Amino acid sequence: MSRLDYQKYRIDKIIELAKFCFSLGLLCFLVIKAPNEATQVVGTAGAFILGGSKFKDKLGL
């Protein structure tokens, strides 16, 4: 792997991590600020699904 390829790889991973953190933070914000229990359940389920799929991607499964 050349130096340029490695730099592109690092930038891609940093962007991916930033997207993941933003998505997880947004879902947590929605769960905390939810006006009723139904919205909290939907937000929690969304956070669980997103977090689980991203975690599997990180592990390469």
N, C-alpha and C positions, 0 to 999 in steps of 0.2 A: 504494500500500500504506500503510495507516494505521500509526500507531505501535504500536497493540495487535497488529495482524497481524504486524508485524515482530518484536515481542517473542516472540510465539508461535512464529514461524518459527525464531528463534534458540534458543529453549528446545528445540524439537524436534530441531534439528541437534546441540545439545550432548548431549541424551539419546541420540541415534543414535550419536554418536561414543563416548560412554561404553560403550554396549552393544558396539560393535565392539571397543574396546580390551579390555574384559573377556573377550569371547569369544576373541580372539586370544591374550591372556595365559593363559587357561585351557587352550587347545589347546597352547601352547608348554610350559606346566607339565606337561601329560600326556605330551608327547613326551619331555621331559627325564627325567621320573620313570618312564617305561615300563619294566617289568621284563624284557621280551624284545623281540627284533627285530620280531616280527609286530605287536605293539602299537605300536611306533614307526612302522612303515610306515602303519598305519591312522591314527594320530594326525597324521602328516605329510600324508597325503592329505586328511584332514579340514581341516587348517589351510590347505592349498593351495586347496581348493574354497571354503571360507568366505572366505578372503582375496581370491580371484579374483572371487567374486560380489559382495562388498562393494565392491571396487575398481571393478568395472563400474558398480555403482549410483552411486558417487561421480562417475563420468565421465558418467553419464546415457546409457549405451549399452544 
